[in-house]
Amino acid sequence: MKEQLALLPSYLTSHVQLTLLALLCSTAVSLPLGLVVTRVKWLERPVLALAAIIQTVPSLALLAIMVPLLATFNFQSIGFLPAFIGLTLYGILPILRNTVTGIANVDPALLDAAKAVGMTPSQQLYRVELPIAMPVIIAGLRTATAWTVGVATLSTPVGATSLGNYIFSGLQTRNHTSVLIGCVAAAILALVLDGLVRGLEISVRKRQLRQFFGLIAALGTLYLYLGFNLATTVFLPSIRPVTIGAKGFTEQYILAEILGQWIENETGRPSTQMQSLGSMVAFDALVAGDVDAYVDYTGTLWSNVMGRPTVGGNRTNVLAEVRTFLASQHGIQIAATLGFENAYAVAARAPDAETLGLTKISDLIPLGNTLSMGGDFEFFSRPEWRSIQDIYGLTFQEQRTMDAALMYQAAASGAVDLISAYTTDGRISAYNLRVLEDDRFAIPPYDAVILVSEQAMRRWPDVFEAISALNGTIDVEAMREMNLAVDEEGIAPERVAASYLAKLRTSQSPDITELNKPPPSPAR
C-alpha cells in the first residue's frame, strides 16, 4: 500500500493536468461553436453530426488514433499531446449539444419582449438567452467533466501518465490494491470537479458573488499551477532521463525495471518508464525517439513490423533478418538478446489434454468446432492466429477476447477450453496447463531482444554499452520464475527486478520467497 500511495502525487497531478486542460479547450471550442450554430441554422445538423461521430469512436481507439496521426506530422507521438487532443475532442459533444439545446429552448415570447424594448442581437444573447440557457450548458459541462476524468484513465497505453497507470499495471500484475487506489482516486476527482462546476452554476444563478469569485479564484490557482508545471516540463532544460518503454503485461514491467535499474547503476543516468503501451505504439515511439529503449520479440517484429509470413521461421535466420531490417530501415539497433524466447502458444488444462490425448496443435483439428478459445486483446487479430487457422484449418465453437491477466483463470475454471498462453508465463504450471506443440511451425520464433533508438545511441553511447552487457543474462526458467513471483505471489516488479540484478552482480541465485518480506524501514 505504501509503495502505491507514494506514486499518487505524480499520477494525480498528471491526471488533473490532462483533465482540466482538455476541459478548458473543449469548452473554448464548444461554446463559441454552439453560439454560431444557433445563429446559422444550416450548420447545426453537420456540426452536431461530426461531434457525435467523434463521440461514437471508442475512447481508447480515439486516443490510439492520435499516435500515428501525430507521428505523420512529426509531432510528439506519445505522451501528453495525443492524450490531450483525444480528450479535448471527446469533451466537445456534451457541451456543444447542451449549448445549442439550451439556447433553442428559450421561450420565444421572451425574445420578442427583448426586441420590443430595443435590445440588440448581442444584448439578447448575453442578457436573455445565455442566462436562461446557463443551467443546461452547465449540465453539459458537468457531463463532459465526468467523461473526461474517466477517459483520461485510458491515456496510459499512449504513454501519458495518469491514474490509469494504477489500473492497467494493477490488472496485469493482479495487484488489487493498485486497481482500487486508481479507481477510488478517479472517482473522488470526478466528484470534486463536478462539485466545483455545480458550485459555479449555483453562485451565478443565485447571484452569490462572494462564492462565485472564491470558486473562480480556486480554479484559477489550480490552472496556474498546472500551467506552470507543464511549462517547466516543456521549456526549462533538465537532465533528460533514459525513457524505457513497456508493453501491457507482467513480463514487460519486470524487464523495463531491469533495464532502468541496470542503466542507473551502470551509468549513473536517471531513467523513467512509459508502461502499458500497445505493441505498435511502443515501436512507433522508439522510431520517433519518444522512447529510448524497450524489450520486444523477434516474432512480433517479424510479422507485425516487417509483414513477413509466420510459417517455418528459423530462430537464427529470423533474428539476423530482424536485426538487418531495423538497422537499415529505422536506425534501430538490437543491443542485446536476453537469452529466452517468449512465444505465443496454445494451452489447455492438463487433465483435459490427458483425457483427449492432446499433445500438439494438430490434435485439435477433429475437436475444434466443439471447443472454445480465449485470447488476449491482440491475439485474434494477429498474423500468428491467422497462420494457425490457415495451416491447421481450425475453427472453434467460440472465440473470446479477454484481458491477458484473466486468461489463465478462465482456462483453469473451465470458462474456456484453450487459451493463447505465453511460453514464459509461470501461470502455465501454477494453473496446471499443458502447452501444445506447434508441430506445423505456424508460430514464428520470439526471442526477447532489447531495442535502442538511433537518437539514444547518439546521445548516450555508454547506455548502449551498458545494455549490451545484458546479452544472454536471462534464461526461460528465470523469466518464468520472475513472472510467477509477480503474478501469483504479488511481489512488485521493481523488487523482482532488483533481486535478479543482484544475482547478476553476485552470481548467487536470488531467493524470491525473501521478497515477500516487507522492505526494511529507512534508517533514521
Long-range contacts (C-beta under 8 A, 24 or more apart in sequence): 1-177, 3-492, 4-166, 4-175, 4-177, 4-178, 4-181, 5-181, 7-165, 7-166, 8-181, 8-185, 10-161, 11-161, 11-162, 11-163, 11-165, 11-166, 11-182, 11-185, 12-163, 12-185, 12-189, 13-226, 13-229, 14-160, 14-161, 14-162, 15-149, 15-152, 15-153, 15-161, 15-162, 15-163, 15-164, 15-185, 15-186, 15-189, 16-189, 16-222, 16-226, 17-226, 17-229, 17-230, 18-80, 18-83, 18-84, 18-87, 18-152, 18-155, 18-160, 18-162, 19-87, 19-145, 19-148, 19-149, 19-152, 19-189, 19-193, 20-193, 20-222, 20-223, 20-226, 21-84, 21-226, 21-227, 21-230, 22-84, 22-87, 22-88, 22-90, 22-91, 22-148, 22-152, 23-91, 23-141, 23-144, 23-145, 23-148, 24-223, 25-84, 25-88, 26-87, 26-88, 26-89, 26-90, 26-91, 26-92, 26-95, 26-144, 26-148, 27-91, 27-95, 27-141, 27-144, 29-88, 29-92, 29-96, 30-91, 30-92, 30-95, 30-96, 30-99, 30-140, 31-95, 31-99, 31-137, 33-96, 34-95, 34-96, 34-99, 34-100, 34-103, 35-99, 35-103, 35-125, 37-96, 37-100, 38-99, 38-100, 38-103, 38-104, 44-100, 47-96, 48-93, 48-96, 48-97, 48-100, 51-92, 51-93, 51-96, 51-97, 52-93, 54-89, 54-90, 54-92, 54-93, 55-90, 55-93, 59-86, 59-90, 59-151, 59-154, 60-154, 60-157, 62-86, 62-89, 62-90, 63-87, 63-151, 63-154, 63-155, 63-157, 63-158, 64-157, 64-158, 64-278, 64-281, 66-158, 67-158, 67-281, 67-284, 67-285, 68-284, 71-284, 71-287, 71-288, 76-288, 76-290, 77-284, 77-285, 77-288, 77-290, 78-158, 78-159, 78-160, 78-274, 78-277, 78-281, 78-284, 78-285, 78-288, 78-290, 78-291, 79-158, 79-159, 79-160, 79-274, 79-290, 80-160, 80-230, 82-158, 82-159, 82-160, 83-152, 83-155, 83-158, 83-159, 83-160, 83-162, 84-160, 86-151, 86-155, 86-158, 87-148, 87-151, 87-152, 87-155, 90-147, 90-148, 90-151, 91-144, 91-147, 91-148, 92-144, 94-140, 94-141, 94-143, 94-144, 94-147, 95-137, 95-140, 95-141, 95-144, 96-140, 97-140, 98-136, 98-137, 98-139, 98-140, 98-141, 98-143, 99-133, 99-136, 99-137, 99-140, 101-136, 102-132, 102-133, 102-134, 102-135, 102-136, 102-137, 103-129, 103-130, 103-133, 105-133, 105-136, 106-132, 106-133, 107-132, 134-201, 134-204, 134-205, 135-201, 135-205, 138-197, 138-198, 138-200, 138-201, 141-197, 142-194, 142-197, 142-198, 145-190, 145-193, 145-194, 145-197, 146-190, 146-194, 149-186, 149-189, 149-190, 149-193, 150-186, 150-190, 152-186, 153-182, 153-186, 156-275, 156-276, 157-248, 157-276, 157-277, 157-278, 157-281, 158-277, 158-281, 159-274, 159-277, 159-281, 159-285, 159-290, 159-291, 163-189, 164-276, 165-275, 165-276, 168-248, 168-275, 168-276, 169-253, 169-275, 169-276, 171-403, 171-405, 172-248, 172-249, 172-250, 172-253, 172-276, 172-403, 172-404, 172-405, 173-250, 173-253, 173-405, 173-486, 173-487, 173-490, 173-493, 174-405, 174-487, 174-488, 174-490, 175-490, 175-492, 239-269, 239-270, 240-459, 241-269, 241-270, 241-271, 241-272, 242-269, 242-270, 242-271, 242-272, 242-292, 242-293, 242-456, 242-460, 242-463, 243-271, 243-272, 243-273, 243-274, 243-290, 243-291, 243-292, 243-293, 244-271, 244-272, 244-273, 244-274, 244-291, 244-292, 244-293, 244-294, 245-273, 245-274, 245-277, 245-282, 245-285, 245-286, 245-291, 245-293, 245-294, 246-273, 246-274, 246-275, 246-276, 246-277, 246-282, 246-294, 246-295, 247-276, 247-277, 247-278, 247-279, 247-282, 247-294, 248-275, 248-276, 248-277, 248-278, 248-404, 249-376, 249-404, 249-405, 249-422, 250-405, 250-425, 250-483, 250-486, 250-487, 250-493, 251-342, 251-422, 251-424, 251-425, 251-479, 251-482, 251-483, 252-294, 252-295, 253-486, 253-493, 254-482, 254-483, 254-486, 254-493, 254-496, 254-497, 255-295, 255-338, 255-448, 255-497, 256-294, 256-295, 256-493, 257-493, 257-494, 257-496, 257-497, 257-498, 258-470, 258-474, 258-497, 258-500, 258-501, 259-293, 259-294, 259-295, 259-450, 259-467, 259-470, 261-494, 261-497, 261-498, 261-501, 262-466, 262-467, 262-470, 262-501, 263-463, 263-466, 263-467, 265-501, 266-466, 266-469, 267-460, 267-462, 267-463, 267-466, 269-460, 269-462, 269-463, 278-378, 279-304, 279-378, 280-304, 280-305, 286-330, 286-332, 286-451, 286-453, 287-330, 287-332, 287-453, 289-453, 289-454, 289-455, 289-456, 291-453, 292-452, 292-453, 292-455, 292-456, 292-460, 292-463, 293-335, 293-450, 293-451, 293-452, 293-453, 293-456, 293-463, 293-467, 294-450, 294-451, 295-338, 295-448, 295-449, 295-450, 295-451, 296-448, 296-449, 296-451, 297-341, 297-342, 297-343, 297-446, 297-447, 297-448, 297-449, 298-322, 298-444, 298-445, 298-446, 298-447, 298-449, 299-343, 299-344, 299-384, 299-443, 299-444, 299-445, 299-446, 300-446, 301-325, 301-326, 302-444, 303-382, 303-383, 303-384, 303-444, 304-382, 304-383, 308-444, 309-383, 309-387, 310-383, 310-384, 310-387, 310-442, 310-443, 310-444, 311-387, 311-391, 311-441, 311-442, 312-441, 313-441, 313-444, 313-445, 314-445, 315-341, 315-445, 315-447, 318-444, 318-445, 318-447, 319-445, 319-447, 319-449, 322-449, 326-451, 330-454, 331-453, 331-454, 332-451, 332-452, 332-453, 332-454, 333-451, 333-452, 333-454, 333-457, 333-464, 334-449, 334-450, 334-451, 334-452, 335-450, 335-451, 335-452, 335-464, 335-467, 335-468, 335-470, 335-471, 336-449, 336-450, 336-467, 336-468, 336-469, 336-470, 336-471, 336-472, 336-473, 337-447, 337-448, 337-449, 337-450, 337-471, 337-472, 338-447, 338-448, 338-449, 338-450, 338-470, 338-471, 338-472, 338-473, 338-474, 339-448, 339-471, 339-472, 339-473, 339-474, 339-475, 340-424, 340-447, 340-448, 340-474, 340-475, 340-476, 340-478, 340-479, 341-423, 341-424, 341-445, 341-446, 341-447, 341-448, 341-476, 342-422, 342-423, 342-424, 342-446, 342-448, 342-476, 342-479, 343-422, 343-423, 343-443, 343-444, 343-445, 343-446, 344-379, 344-382, 344-384, 344-420, 344-421, 344-422, 344-423, 344-443, 344-446, 345-420, 345-421, 345-422, 345-423, 345-435, 345-436, 345-438, 345-443, 346-373, 346-388, 346-418, 346-419, 346-420, 346-421, 346-435, 346-436, 346-438, 347-411, 347-418, 347-419, 347-420, 347-421, 347-428, 347-433, 347-434, 347-435, 347-436, 348-411, 348-417, 348-418, 348-433, 348-434, 348-436, 349-411, 349-412, 349-414, 349-417, 349-431, 349-432, 349-433, 349-434, 350-432, 350-433, 350-434, 351-432, 352-417, 353-434, 353-436, 354-434, 358-434, 358-436, 359-434, 359-436, 359-437, 360-436, 360-437, 360-438, 360-439, 361-388, 361-392, 361-394, 361-436, 361-437, 361-438, 361-439, 361-440, 361-442, 362-392, 362-439, 362-440, 363-436, 364-392, 364-394, 364-418, 364-436, 365-392, 365-393, 365-394, 368-394, 368-395, 368-396, 368-397, 369-395, 369-396, 369-397, 370-397, 371-396, 371-397, 371-417, 371-418, 372-396, 372-397, 372-398, 372-399, 372-400, 372-416, 372-417, 372-418, 373-398, 373-399, 373-400, 373-416, 373-417, 373-418, 373-419, 373-420, 374-399, 374-400, 374-401, 374-402, 374-407, 374-410, 374-411, 374-415, 374-416, 374-418, 374-419, 374-420, 375-399, 375-400, 375-401, 375-402, 375-407, 375-419, 375-420, 376-401, 376-402, 376-403, 376-404, 376-407, 376-420, 377-401, 377-403, 377-404, 379-420, 384-442, 384-443, 384-444, 385-420, 387-442, 387-443, 388-442, 388-443, 390-442, 391-440, 391-442, 392-440, 392-442, 405-487, 408-433, 423-476, 424-476, 424-479, 424-480, 424-483, 425-480, 425-483, 425-487, 426-480, 426-481, 426-482, 426-483, 426-484, 426-485, 426-487, 426-488, 427-483, 427-484, 427-487, 427-488, 428-480, 429-480, 429-484, 430-484, 430-487, 430-488, 448-474, 448-479, 473-504, 474-500, 481-512, 482-512, 485-512, 485-515, 489-515, 489-516, 491-515, 491-516, 495-519
